[in-house]
Amino acid sequence: MSSNQLDKKSEAWSALFSEPMSELVKRYTASVFFDKRLWKADIAGSLAHAEMLAAQGVISADDHAAIQRGMAQITQEIESGAFEWKLDLEDVHLNVEARLTQLVGDAGKRLHTGRSRNDQVATDVRLWLRDEIDLIGGLLSDLQKALLELAEKNADVILPGFTHLQVAQPVSFGHHMLAYVEMFARDAERMADVRRRVNRLPLGAAALAGTSYPLDRERVARTLGMEGVCQNSLDAVSDRDFAIEFTAAASLVMVHVSRMSEELILWMSQSFGFIDIADRFCTGSSIMPQKKNPDVPELARGKTGRVVGHLMGLITLMKGQPLAYNKDNQEDKEPLFDTVDTLKDTLRIFAEMAAGITVKPEAMERAALRGYATATDLADYLVKKGLPFRDAHEVVAHAVKTAIGHGVDLSELPLAELQAFHPGIGEDVFEVLSLRGSLNARNILGGTAPAQVRAQIGRHRSRLG
């Protein structure tokens, strides 16, 4: 039998049709050139299915052995680059099946017993995504560890903390980095939770209604390391919640990356001058020779919109579909694949970039002094002297107004002038008004005192292993 005849035979519907598919339709409907990345998952699912069919007596032991032998050769061919991917065969599944039949004959044709491409593709995507989630979990861990290193080196460095992008209170730079560690830790938790729902087996649902063959779906699930089977055949073949849920979790990761990117971009600008990013993560200007542009965080900020766009695309893809499978669902793969690729690349480069950040403590401290960052500390000091907080707030507002008029920090006002605002103010106020004193005073669980920062770093290190 010729290769063309084999290709034609692989089109299970071909005998029904009186004319061949047009070349335009063939290109429009084909997915092989983007879904071929599923080949490992496709072969793993097929081998598990074949093993179960043999155990159930649906196919013979000889057929099972031939399928195993053929799949081993196909694996070698794909890995070596010798496998020929054919547009005429539409997708990864038919390409692999046609080659298997070419290699082992009728045994290859019997492999598809009790399944459909509908439950097959749903299984393949889940198996592939499960492994990608595991990789992403490792990358999230690497990024957290890189941020912990940066935090530990700068636990004592004073950074102006902002609200409304106005100087609010002094914080430890390490404490600020730990805020992102918390975000990425939640992201890792979400990914692990999504994985549980990804890791369920649709195979055996067949086209939409199940099958009359005596399949052991739980056996296949165990073989593939899946946590259970999809319990409704209609839902099994048409559900893409898991892809949407993953892309939502990925979007949150990218939102956190984007927030961090925004701060790195601001901090590196001449207006702030708080940090420097290593040259290997930056570019110059084609016209302005003095420029050093933070391209990596800028591009990550932009790629966040790309990933969030994929989430919207997947939600829109599913919102009007009746049960069960529809060809619309072919459109789930490219946004899902691109989301995975974008997220992995971003996490890798950010973990590397964090190690190349140089902190400029003097610039940060000068900025904190310009913003009257210890005003709240003065109010707290007056409360401890017996003044109600609202009254203390009013007193400090007057003190700040005076300091602004003199062009000095609160700590630079003479004691006599401070006492004019309240007679309870004593010499000990200057320790309270210092940036370091403010930082150390917040020695409470979750606070910014360096002692608390180091305790949190230890907690995170124990968690990450």
N, C-alpha and C positions, 0 to 999 in steps of 0.2 A: 504494500500500500504506500503511495507517495506521501510526502510531507504535506502537500496541499490537501490530499484526501483526509489525512489525519486531522488537519486543522478544521476542515469542514465538518468532520464527524464530531469534533468537540463542541460544536454549536448544537446543543441538545434540541433546539427548536427548529433546526434548519429544514427538516422534512415537511413541516407545516407550511412553509413559505414558498411562494411561486417565483420570487425574484430575490437576488442578493441584496444585502444592505448597501446603500450608497456610500461612497467613500467619505462624503461630508458627514453623514450620520455616524459612520464608523469612528471618525476622529472626534466627533462631538460627544459620543457616549463612552469612548474608551477611557479607562483609568489606569492602565498598566504602567504608564510612565511616571505616575506618582504613587500608586499603591504597591509597587513592587518592593518597597521597603518592608512590607508585611510578610515577606517570603518565609522568614524563620518561624514566625507565628503560624503561618499557613501550614508549613510542614509539620510543626509540633502538634497542631490540632489534628491534622490528617493521620499522623502516626498513632495518636491516642485513640482516635476514632477507629482505625483499622485494628488495633489491639483489642478493643472492645468488641468489634464485629466478629473477630475470630473467637474470642472467649464465649460469645453468645451463640456461636455456630452459624452465624449469618454468612461468613466467608470461611474458606478452608485455611488450614495452617500453611499450605503451600502458597496460597494467594497472599496471606499475611507476610510471609517471608519475602515474596517477590516485591511487595510494596515497600518493605523496609529496605531491601537492596536497591530498588529504584530511587527511593528518596535519599539514600546515602549518596548515590551518584549525582543526583540533582543538586544536593547541598554542595558537593565538591565543585560542580560546574559553576554554580552561582558565585561561590567564594573565589574561584579562580578567574572569574570574568568570562568564562567560555559559554555561559548559558545565553541563548538567543531569545530575547524578549520580543514578542510579536504583537503588533498592533491589532492584527486580525483576530487575535485571541482575547482581546478586550481588557482582561484584568489579570492580576497575579494568580488567581485561582485556576482559571482555565489554562494559563500558560504552564503552570506546574503540572496540572492534570494531563494535559496533552503530551508533555514530555514524559511523564510517568507511563502513559499508555504506549508511547513509542518505545520505551525501554522494556516494559514487562508485559505488554499485550493486555489480554482480557482482565488480568488482576487489577490493572490500573483503572479499568472501567468499573470494576466492582467497588472501588473505594468510595464512590459517591452514594452507595446504598444507604438509605435512611437519613440523608441530609440534603440540604438545599444550599445554593450559594447564599441565601438569605441568612440562615443561621451560621453558615461558615464564615461569612465576612464579619458578622457581629462578634463571633468568637475570636477571629484573628485580631480585630481592632482592640478588643479587651486584653488579649494576651500581650500585644505589643505595648499598649498604654500602661499596663501593669509594670512592665520592665522599665519603661521610661520614668514612671513615678518613682521607682526605686532609685534610679540614677539622680533624679531631681532632689530626692530626699538627701542623698549624699552631698550634692552641690550646695544645698541650703545649710547643711552642717559645716561644710568648708567655709562658706561665707561668714557664718556666725563665729567660727574659730578665728578667722582673720580679723573680724571686728573686736573680738575679745583681746587679741594681741594689741591692737591699736588702743583700746580702752585702758588696758593695764599700763601701757607706757605713759599714758596721759591722765591717770587718775587724779593727779594733783594739779593739773593745768586748769586755770580758771577761764571759762567761756561765758560771755554774756548770754543768758537765756532770754528768749524772745517770746512775747505774745503780741499778736497783731504786727509782727516784724518790728516791734519797738522793744528796746532793752527793758527787761522785766526784773530778773534776779540773777545773781551769779550762779552758775552750775559748773560741775566738773565736766571737762571735755569727755572723759571716760564715761561719765554718766549719760551724756548725750549719745554716745555710740551704743551704749547698752539699750537705749530705747529702740534702736533698729534691731538689735539682737532679739529683743522681745517680739518685735513684729515678725521677723523671719522664723522665730520659734513657733509662733502661731501658724504661720504658713506651712511649716513642716507638719504640724498636727493636722491641719486641714487636708494636706496631701495624703497623709496616712489614713484619714477617715474616708476620703474619696476612694482610695485603693480598695477598701473593703467592698464597696458597691461595684467597682470595676471588675473585681475578681469573682464574678459569677458566670456560670456557663450557659450560653444560649443553645449550644449544639445539641441536636436531638429535637429541636422545635420544628425542624425541616422548613418547608416553605412558609407555613403559618399555623398549621393545625396539629402538629406532631406527626407521628408516623405509625404505620401498622407493624413495623419490624420490632422485635423484642430488644430494644436498646436498653443498656444500663447506663443512664446518663450520669449517675453518681460515680460510677467507676471512672468515666472519662474525666469528671471534675477532679477526682482524687489524683489521677495520673498527671493532670496538668497543674496540680497544686492550687486549685481553685477552692474557694470557701463554700460553695454551694451551687445549685443550679437555678436558673430562671424558672419560676414556677408556672408561668402562663405562656403558652407557645406564641400567641399573638403579640404579647408584650415583648417576649424574648427577641423576636426578629426586628421589631420596629423601635425598640427603646434606644434613644441616644442621650438619655438623661446623664449618663455617666460621662459622656464627652462634654456636655454643657457644664456639668458640675466641675470637671477638671479645669475647663477653660475659665470658669469663674474663679476657682482657686488660683490659677495662674495669673489672672488679671489682678488679683489682690497682691500677689507677689510683686508684679510689675508696678503696681501703684506704690508699694513701699520702696521699691528701687527708684521710682521716679521722684518721690519725696526726698530721698537721700541725694539723688542727683541734683535736685534743685538747690539743696543746701551746699553741696560741694561746689556747684557753679558760682553761687553767691559768695561763698567764703574765699574762693580763689580770685575773685575780681579785685581790682585795685581798691575799690571802695571799702572792701572788708580786709583783704590781705591776711586772713586767718590761717590759711593752709597753702600748700603747694602740692600739685599732683605730678608724679614722675613723668618725665618727658615722653616716655614710651606710650603713654596713654593720651597724649595731646598732639595737636598739629599746629602748624604756623599759618600765616596768611600769605596769599599769592601776591598781595600788594603792600601790606604793612609789615615790615620786617621785625617790628618789636613784639608782635602778637604771639601769645601762647594760648591756644584755645582748648578748653576742656571738652574735646569732641566726644569722648566715651560717655560721660554722664549726660551730655546733651542728646546724643543719639539714643541712649537708653530711655530718656524722658520721652523722646519721639516714638520709640518702639512700644512704649506702654499703650499709646493710642492704637497701634496695630493689633496688639493682643486683645484689648477691650473690644475693638471692632470685630475680631473673630468671635468673641462671645456673643455679640449682638447678632452676627450672621447666623450662628448655630441656633440661637433661640428663634430667630425668624424662620429659619429652615424648617423647624419642627412645628411651628405654631398652627399650621393649617392642614397637617397631614391626617387623613383618616387611617384607621388600622387596615392592613398591617404594614408590610414592607412596601415602600414606593421608591422609584428610581431617584427621587429627590435626595435620598440618603447617601448617594454617592458623593454629594457635595459636603459631607461631613469631614472628609479626610484631609483635604488641603488646608482648611483653617486649623484643624487639630494638629496636623503635622507641623505647620508653620509655628503654631503656638509653642509646641514642644521644643522645636529647634531654637526659636527666639529666646525662650526662657533659659534653656541650658547654656547657650552662648553668653547670655547676659550674666547669669550667676557665676560662670567661670571667670569672666573678665573682671567682675566686681570684686571677687575674692582676691584676685591678683592685684587689682588697683588699690585695694585697702592697704596692702602691704607697702605700697609706694607713696603713701600720703605723708607729707612732712608738716608737722604742726608748728605754728608760730605763736608761742604763748604771750610774748610781749604785746603783739597786736591785739590779741583777744582781751588782755587785761586792760589795755588803754581804752578799748571800746566799752568794756564794762564800767569803767570809771566815768566815762562820758554820759552814761545813761542813768545815773543815780540808782544803781541796781540794789543798794542796801537800804532804800527808803522803807521797805516793809520791815526790815530788821529793826529800824528805829521805832516803828509803830509797835512791834512786838515788845521791844524794850520798855516802852511807856506802859503797855498793858501790864507787864510784870511789876511795874511801879504802882499799880492800882488804878490806872486810867482805863475807862471803858474803850473798847477797840474803836468804835466810831469816833469818839473824841480824839483818840490817838491818831487816827487816820487824818483828821482835820488839822491837828497840830503839825504833823509831818508834811502835809501839803504846803503849809505856810513856810516851813523850814526849807523845803525844796525850792519854793519860789524865790526865797532869799538867796539860796546858793546859786540859782540860775542868774539872778541879778548881779552877783559878784563874780560869776564865771568860774566857780570852784565846785568841788565835790562836797557832799555833806560832811565827809570826814575832815575836810580842810577848814570848816567853820570853827572859829574859836569857841572854847567851852562856854565862855560868858554869853556869847550870842546864842548858843544852843539852849542855855539855861533860861534865856529870855522867853523861849517858847514854852518851857515847862521847868519849874524849879527842881523837879525830881531828877533831872539829868545830871549824872556825875562823870568823873574821869573815866569810869569803866565803859562809857558809851563809845569810845574810840575803837575799842576792840570789836564791839558790835558793828560799828560802821565800816570796818575793814572788809575787803572782799574775802580774804581768807577766813576771817571770823564768821562771816555769813555762811560760807561754804561748810565749815566744820560744825556750825550750829545745827545743821539739818541732818543730824545723826539718828535718823529714824528709818525703820524698814521701808525701803523704796526711795529713800532720800538721796541727796546728792553729795553728802559728806564723803570724802575719799575712803574712809573706813567702810562705809556702806557699799561704795562702788566695788571695793576689793572683795567684800563678802559676796556680792552678786556675781562677780567674775568667777569666784570659786564655785558657786552654785551652778552656774552655766557650764563650767568645765566638767563638773561631776555628771551633769545631765547628758552632755555630748560625748563623754567618754574619751 
